[in-house]
Amino acid sequence: MPMVKTRDGTELYVKGWGSGPAVILIHGWPLSADSWDDQALALANAGHRVIFYDRRGFGRSSQPWNGYDYNTLASDLEAVIEATGASDPALVGFSMGGGEVARYLGRSGKARAAVLISAVTPYMEKTDDNPHGTPAAMFETIKDGLRQDRPKLLAGFMRDFYGVGVLSHPVSDEVVQASVNDAMRAGLKGTLDCVTAFGETDFRPDMAAFTMPTLIIHGTADKTVPIDAAGRAAARLVPGSKLVELNGPHGLLATHKDEVSRELVSFLAG
């Protein structure tokens, strides 16, 4: 099993497909690198070396007690870049993974291109200067649900994640269940701590580091990370960025997998 050891000894499971210019994919909460498989295959077939890994605490990576803050997670990304020799990579972050991209760049990290998909950047929590954000009480409700009955909380979360309702069914029941199963592989401590991290971390100062070509993709019906506080706000903070709005929910990697793959391949080819 290919593992990369971080500075604090945590082992991260890393997948590598294809050859060519390096592209690093960083997954969302509470999934694993496997959630990228469709896009990774498309990018590898298009001539890229695709590197994607399980965040600490999730998937097949170690489940340490500490380290679920974004400074540590950005250091983990740096460790993956160094261990894989991925010089001048393109960085692609989905949902929570967009925070790793932002914090890594904000700490003087380098990338030839950046992509934010359904990302939590620039700031999720509702405050006086972030009126379109999510109330802090919502994050506490999620954590309470995880402590009381994690499978039930995740089952409901994933239905919203993919926009599944009485009249809307953009993915199969099997996709929803597979995502719940993937999420249940994670450690409870990391799952809880990461809610705090993506809910409370303000990435607005980091957005100034997006000086490279930047693509932002977000769903207009995203109930998990609403577009006004996220994708549209990020686009305003990154001059020259390209914003692609898709008529879809949060889980675009599955609900709009072909469209997302085409946008990635086209953007990175340019």
C-alpha positions in Angstrom: 0.0 0.0 0.0 1.6 3.3 -1.1 2.0 5.5 2.0 3.5 8.9 2.6 4.7 9.8 6.1 4.0 13.4 7.3 6.1 15.5 9.7 4.3 14.2 12.8 4.5 10.5 11.6 1.0 10.2 10.3 0.7 7.9 7.3 -1.3 9.0 4.3 -2.6 6.6 1.7 -1.7 7.9 -1.8 -3.0 6.9 -5.2 -1.1 7.7 -8.4 -2.5 7.2 -12.0 -1.0 8.2 -15.4 2.0 10.2 -16.4 2.7 13.8 -17.4 2.2 17.1 -15.6 1.2 16.5 -12.0 -2.3 17.2 -10.8 -3.1 16.7 -7.1 -6.7 16.1 -6.1 -7.9 16.7 -2.5 -11.1 15.2 -1.4 -14.0 16.5 0.6 -15.5 15.7 4.0 -16.3 13.0 5.0 -15.1 10.9 2.0 -11.8 9.6 0.7 -9.6 9.8 -2.4 -11.9 7.3 -4.1 -14.5 10.0 -4.6 -12.2 11.4 -7.3 -12.0 8.2 -9.4 -14.1 9.4 -12.3 -12.1 12.7 -12.7 -8.8 11.0 -12.0 -9.4 8.5 -14.8 -10.3 11.3 -17.2 -7.3 13.4 -16.3 -4.9 10.4 -16.6 -6.4 9.5 -20.0 -5.8 13.1 -21.0 -2.0 12.9 -20.3 -1.7 13.9 -16.6 0.0 12.3 -13.7 -2.8 12.3 -11.1 -2.0 12.1 -7.4 -4.8 11.8 -4.9 -4.7 10.8 -1.2 -6.8 10.1 1.8 -6.8 13.0 4.3 -5.5 12.1 7.8 -8.2 10.4 9.7 -10.1 9.3 6.6 -10.1 6.3 4.2 -7.0 4.2 4.5 -4.8 6.9 6.2 -3.8 6.8 9.8 -6.2 8.1 12.4 -4.1 10.3 14.8 -5.7 12.1 17.7 -4.5 15.5 16.6 -3.8 17.5 13.4 -7.2 18.3 11.9 -6.6 22.0 11.7 -5.9 23.5 8.3 -2.3 24.5 9.1 -1.5 20.8 9.7 -3.6 19.7 6.7 -1.7 22.1 4.5 1.6 20.6 5.8 0.3 17.1 4.9 -0.3 18.3 1.4 3.2 19.6 1.3 4.5 16.2 2.4 2.6 14.5 -0.4 4.1 17.0 -2.9 7.6 16.4 -1.6 7.3 12.6 -1.4 5.9 12.2 -4.9 8.2 14.7 -6.5 5.3 16.5 -8.0 7.0 19.7 -9.1 4.8 22.6 -10.0 1.5 20.7 -9.6 -2.0 21.8 -10.4 -4.0 21.7 -7.2 -7.7 20.7 -7.2 -9.7 20.8 -4.0 -13.3 19.6 -3.6 -15.4 21.0 -0.7 -13.2 20.8 2.4 -10.3 20.1 0.1 -10.5 23.6 -1.2 -9.3 24.8 2.2 -6.1 22.8 1.9 -5.4 24.4 -1.4 -6.0 27.9 0.0 -4.0 27.4 3.2 -1.1 25.7 1.3 -0.9 28.6 -1.2 -1.4 31.2 1.6 1.7 29.7 3.3 3.8 30.4 0.2 3.1 27.1 -1.5 3.5 27.0 -5.3 1.2 25.7 -8.0 0.9 26.1 -11.7 -2.9 26.2 -11.5 -5.7 25.9 -8.9 -9.2 24.6 -9.1 -11.9 24.9 -6.4 -14.9 22.7 -6.7 -17.9 23.1 -4.3 -15.2 24.5 -2.0 -15.6 25.9 1.5 -13.5 28.9 0.6 -13.4 31.7 1.4 -15.3 31.4 4.7 -18.3 29.3 5.7 -19.4 30.7 9.1 -22.0 33.4 9.1 -20.7 36.6 10.7 -21.5 40.3 10.5 -19.0 40.6 7.6 -20.0 37.3 6.0 -23.8 37.5 6.0 -24.4 34.7 3.4 -22.5 32.1 5.5 -23.8 29.2 7.5 -24.8 29.8 11.2 -22.4 28.4 13.7 -25.2 26.4 15.3 -25.5 24.3 12.2 -22.0 22.9 12.6 -22.8 22.1 16.2 -25.9 20.3 15.1 -23.9 18.2 12.7 -21.4 17.3 15.4 -24.2 16.4 17.8 -25.7 14.1 15.2 -22.4 12.4 14.6 -22.0 11.7 18.3 -25.5 10.4 18.7 -26.0 8.3 15.6 -23.3 8.7 13.0 -24.7 6.3 10.3 -28.1 8.1 10.5 -26.6 11.6 10.3 -24.4 10.6 7.4 -27.3 9.0 5.5 -29.3 12.2 5.7 -26.3 14.3 4.9 -25.5 12.4 1.8 -29.0 12.8 0.4 -28.6 16.6 0.7 -25.0 16.3 -0.6 -26.3 14.7 -3.8 -29.6 16.6 -4.0 -31.7 13.5 -3.5 -35.4 14.2 -2.7 -38.9 13.1 -3.4 -38.8 14.4 -6.9 -35.1 14.6 -7.5 -32.8 11.7 -7.8 -29.6 12.7 -9.6 -27.6 9.7 -8.4 -28.7 6.1 -7.5 -29.4 4.9 -4.0 -26.2 2.8 -4.4 -24.1 5.9 -4.8 -25.6 7.4 -1.7 -24.9 4.2 0.3 -21.4 3.9 -1.1 -20.6 7.4 0.2 -22.0 6.6 3.6 -19.9 3.4 3.7 -16.8 5.5 2.6 -17.5 8.0 5.4 -17.9 5.4 8.0 -14.3 4.3 7.4 -13.1 7.5 8.9 -12.3 7.9 12.6 -14.9 9.7 14.7 -12.4 12.1 16.2 -11.2 13.4 12.8 -14.7 13.5 11.4 -15.8 15.8 14.3 -12.7 17.9 14.3 -12.9 18.5 10.6 -16.4 20.0 11.0 -14.9 22.6 13.3 -12.0 23.2 10.8 -14.0 23.8 7.7 -16.8 25.6 9.6 -14.6 28.1 11.5 -11.5 28.7 9.3 -11.4 32.0 7.6 -9.6 31.6 4.3 -10.1 35.2 3.1 -6.5 36.2 3.8 -5.3 33.2 1.8 -7.2 34.0 -1.3 -4.7 36.7 -2.2 -2.3 33.9 -3.0 -4.4 32.6 -5.9 -2.2 34.5 -8.5 -2.1 31.5 -10.9 -4.8 30.5 -13.4 -7.8 29.6 -11.2 -11.0 27.7 -12.0 -14.0 27.7 -9.7 -16.9 25.3 -10.2 -19.9 25.4 -7.9 -23.5 24.1 -8.0 -26.3 26.7 -7.9 -28.4 24.3 -5.8 -25.7 23.5 -3.3 -27.3 23.3 0.2 -24.1 22.0 1.9 -21.9 24.9 0.9 -24.1 27.6 -0.6 -22.8 29.3 -3.7 -23.2 32.9 -2.6 -20.9 32.5 0.4 -18.5 30.2 -1.4 -18.0 30.0 -5.2 -19.3 33.4 -6.1 -17.5 35.0 -3.1 -14.2 33.2 -4.0 -14.5 34.4 -7.6 -14.8 38.0 -6.5 -11.6 37.6 -4.4 -9.5 36.0 -7.2 -9.2 38.5 -10.1 -9.2 36.8 -13.5 -10.6 33.5 -12.2 -13.1 31.5 -14.2 -16.4 30.7 -12.5 -18.5 27.9 -13.8 -21.9 27.5 -12.3 -23.6 24.2 -12.7 -27.3 23.5 -12.1 -26.6 21.0 -9.4 -26.0 20.2 -5.7 -22.9 19.9 -3.6 -21.8 16.4 -4.9 -20.9 17.5 -8.4 -18.1 14.9 -8.7 -20.9 12.3 -9.0 -24.0 14.2 -10.1 -22.2 16.1 -12.9 -19.1 13.9 -13.2 -18.8 14.2 -17.0 -19.2 18.0 -17.0 -16.7 18.4 -14.2 -14.2 16.1 -15.9 -14.5 18.1 -19.2 -14.0 21.4 -17.4 -10.9 20.1 -15.6 -9.3 18.6 -18.7 -10.0 21.7 -20.8 -8.8 24.1 -18.1 -5.6 22.2 -17.4 -4.8 21.7 -21.1 -4.8 25.5 -21.4 
